[in-house]
Amino acid sequence: MKINLKSGFTLAEVLITLAIIGVVAAITMPTLIQKYQEKVFIEKLKQAYSIFSQAIRLATAENGAVKDWDIGTFKKDDAPVVMDGSLKLYNILSSYLRKSKNCADESGCFGEKYITLDGKDYTFQPNTNSMYAKGILANGISFAIASNGSGCNGVTVKGYDDVCGVIYVDLNSYKGPNQAGVDYFGFYITSKGVQPIGLPQFDGGPNNYVCLYNQYKGGNGIGCTAWVLANGNMDYRRRDITNEWFKQNNQEE
């Protein structure tokens, strides 16, 4: 006589297993999604850095050193004069950029509201800031340009030589999260070319362009640009990288 014994899971066991899988998925999926989004943004930031670096190289090859360009007179309390300089700088670089939209001194190339790395209101809203000349590249990256005035001495920035202007980029244009240090970053146009904001010797400058974990500054997050390009991650969203950033670069020196 043969006896066949078939074993299997009970309904209760199956339900418990599915519940455990669901809990694990709920815990891990947001982290996985965030990591994937970060990788996309990192690659887009590298693209932006390459595009604007090449534009500056081509522009200086044809027009001479940026320090000698006519890019307005910098006056802190005179927005129209600053905008005039920003438009001049924008128009020079436009010849070397592939754009899908030209906003210049009008709104419309950026999202309505931006926040800092720590989630507070960002002080310098790009869509409405009267100091910026704006556009959107063919690859969907929004950009805003501000001039530091002819001679590149309107504002002195520690750690950077001859800052002639600033380029801000939103890596996915109007789409969220519109957050500094996540999809919104910045570069200085200097006598050495385009340089990412936030080099180790940088102190945040007059606009507090820092990269601080869970601390409020009006420009917090823009100073993360150099970290991302050097390290290929956004770990500063989860921990304080300040001491590590200084230590890492001091060792390299």
ZIRA-V45526 format. One record per residue. RES is the residue in one letter. PHI is phi in radians with two decimals (999 if undefined). BURIAL is b if it has 16 or more other C-alpha atoms within 10 Angstrom, else e. D_FIRST is the distance of its C-alpha to the first C-alpha in Angstrom with 2 decimals. Layout:
BEGIN
res:phi:burial:d_first
RES:PHI:BURIAL:D_FIRST
RES:PHI:BURIAL:D_FIRST
END
This chain:
BEGIN
res:phi:burial:d_first
M:999:e:0.00
K:-1.79:e:3.79
I:-2.08:e:6.61
N:-1.71:e:10.00
L:-1.83:e:12.96
K:-1.82:e:16.24
S:-1.78:e:19.41
G:-2.91:e:22.90
F:-1.53:e:26.36
T:-1.37:e:27.43
L:-1.04:e:30.50
A:-1.10:e:32.64
E:-1.15:e:31.78
V:-1.10:e:32.61
L:-1.12:e:35.88
I:-1.13:e:36.85
T:-1.09:e:36.30
L:-1.10:e:38.38
A:-1.12:e:41.03
I:-1.12:e:41.31
I:-1.06:e:41.63
G:-1.10:e:44.28
V:-1.14:e:46.24
V:-1.08:e:46.23
A:-1.10:e:47.34
A:-1.11:e:50.06
I:-1.37:e:51.34
T:-1.56:e:51.27
M:-1.05:e:52.19
P:-1.01:e:55.83
T:-1.16:e:56.38
L:-1.13:e:54.91
I:-1.12:e:57.01
Q:-1.07:e:60.11
K:-1.08:e:59.57
Y:-1.14:e:59.23
Q:-1.05:e:62.38
E:-1.09:b:64.23
K:-1.08:e:63.42
V:-1.11:e:64.79
F:-1.14:b:67.94
I:-1.08:b:68.45
E:-1.14:e:68.43
K:-1.17:b:70.83
L:-1.13:b:73.13
K:-1.07:e:73.25
Q:-1.08:e:74.18
A:-1.06:b:76.94
Y:-1.03:b:78.30
S:-1.17:e:78.43
I:-1.10:b:80.02
F:-1.32:b:82.79
S:-1.10:b:83.43
Q:-1.16:b:84.00
A:-1.06:b:86.19
I:-1.16:b:88.41
R:-1.05:b:88.67
L:-1.16:e:89.76
A:-1.15:b:92.10
T:-1.25:b:93.84
A:-1.13:e:94.17
E:-1.69:e:96.14
N:-2.05:e:97.83
G:1.49:e:98.36
A:-1.08:b:97.17
V:-1.01:b:95.78
K:-1.06:b:98.37
D:-1.70:e:101.07
W:-1.33:b:99.60
D:-1.52:e:101.24
I:-2.21:b:98.52
G:1.51:b:100.66
T:-1.90:b:102.25
F:-1.38:b:99.90
K:-2.37:e:101.02
K:-1.02:e:98.61
D:-1.79:e:100.19
D:-2.24:e:100.94
A:-0.98:e:97.76
P:-1.04:e:99.48
V:-1.19:b:100.83
V:-1.09:b:97.46
M:-1.09:b:95.82
D:-1.00:b:98.47
G:-1.17:b:97.50
S:-1.13:b:93.79
L:-1.14:b:94.40
K:-1.12:b:96.45
L:-1.15:b:93.70
Y:-1.04:b:91.09
N:-1.16:e:93.16
I:-1.13:b:93.63
L:-1.29:b:89.92
S:-1.00:b:88.96
S:-1.11:e:90.22
Y:-1.99:b:87.46
L:-2.18:b:84.58
R:-1.59:e:82.43
K:-2.04:b:82.33
S:-1.85:e:80.72
K:-2.66:e:82.88
N:-2.09:b:86.25
C:-1.69:b:86.94
A:0.89:b:89.82
D:-1.68:b:91.43
E:-1.76:e:89.46
S:-1.39:b:86.22
G:2.16:b:83.04
C:-1.76:b:81.43
F:-2.32:b:79.57
G:-1.15:b:77.46
E:-1.27:e:79.29
K:-2.45:b:78.36
Y:-2.14:b:77.36
I:-2.15:b:76.14
T:-1.39:b:76.37
L:-1.00:b:73.59
D:-1.60:b:73.24
G:1.52:e:73.07
K:-1.66:b:76.64
D:-1.12:b:79.27
Y:-1.37:b:80.46
T:-1.21:b:84.25
F:-1.93:b:85.13
Q:-1.12:b:83.45
P:-1.18:b:83.64
N:-1.18:b:83.73
T:-2.07:b:86.96
N:-1.20:b:88.61
S:-1.28:b:92.09
M:-1.57:b:92.19
Y:-1.85:b:89.45
A:-1.85:b:89.56
K:-2.23:b:86.11
G:-2.86:b:83.98
I:-2.26:b:80.46
L:-1.27:b:79.44
A:-1.10:e:77.74
N:-1.56:e:74.43
G:1.60:b:74.54
I:-1.52:b:75.96
S:-1.38:b:78.76
F:-2.49:b:81.66
A:-2.28:b:84.80
I:-2.09:b:87.80
A:-2.13:b:90.45
S:-1.68:b:93.66
N:-1.76:b:95.23
G:1.55:b:98.55
S:-1.02:b:100.62
G:1.56:b:100.98
C:1.01:b:97.57
N:-2.29:b:99.03
G:-1.10:b:98.46
V:-2.34:b:95.82
T:-1.60:e:95.21
V:-2.08:b:91.57
K:-1.07:e:90.73
G:1.63:e:88.82
Y:-2.27:b:89.78
D:-1.62:b:92.93
D:0.86:b:94.90
V:-1.33:b:92.54
C:-1.70:b:93.71
G:-3.09:b:91.11
V:-2.28:b:87.60
I:-2.07:b:84.69
Y:-1.91:b:81.98
V:-2.27:b:78.78
D:-1.87:b:76.06
L:-1.18:b:73.16
N:-2.25:b:71.66
S:0.97:b:74.86
Y:-1.23:b:74.59
K:-1.16:e:70.91
G:-1.25:e:69.93
P:-1.48:e:69.70
N:0.88:b:73.41
Q:-2.26:b:73.32
A:-1.06:b:75.45
G:1.54:b:73.38
V:-2.09:b:70.42
D:-2.19:b:71.75
Y:-2.22:b:75.50
F:-2.44:b:77.34
G:-2.58:b:80.80
F:-2.31:b:82.86
Y:-1.69:b:86.46
I:-1.62:b:88.70
T:-2.19:b:90.70
S:-1.15:b:93.03
K:-1.69:e:89.98
G:1.84:b:88.09
V:-1.45:b:85.26
Q:-2.23:b:83.76
P:-1.19:b:80.88
I:-1.30:b:81.90
G:1.93:b:80.68
L:-1.03:b:81.52
P:-0.93:b:81.30
Q:-1.40:e:85.06
F:-1.34:e:85.24
D:-1.86:e:85.97
G:1.76:b:85.05
G:1.13:b:88.56
P:-1.16:e:90.51
N:-1.77:e:87.57
N:0.98:b:85.03
Y:-1.43:b:82.74
V:-1.86:b:80.36
C:-2.40:b:76.63
L:-1.99:b:75.79
Y:-1.27:b:72.42
N:1.00:b:72.62
Q:-2.31:e:76.42
Y:-1.59:b:78.81
K:-2.52:b:81.50
G:-1.05:b:82.80
G:-2.03:b:81.86
N:-1.05:b:78.75
G:2.09:b:76.31
I:-1.12:b:78.83
G:-1.29:b:79.26
C:-1.56:b:75.62
T:-0.99:b:76.40
A:-1.12:b:77.22
W:-1.05:b:74.10
V:-1.06:b:71.79
L:-1.18:b:73.45
A:-1.43:e:73.47
N:-1.96:e:69.96
G:1.20:e:67.96
N:-2.62:e:66.49
M:-2.16:b:67.36
D:-1.06:e:66.31
Y:-1.12:b:69.42
R:-1.32:b:67.62
R:-2.09:e:65.37
R:-2.80:e:67.65
D:-1.41:e:71.26
I:-1.82:b:72.02
T:-0.98:e:75.76
N:-1.12:e:75.93
E:-1.12:e:73.41
W:-1.12:b:75.42
F:-1.18:e:78.68
K:-1.11:e:77.18
Q:-1.01:e:75.36
N:-1.39:e:78.52
N:-1.15:e:80.82
Q:-1.17:e:78.66
E:-1.17:e:78.89
E:-1.22:e:82.67
END
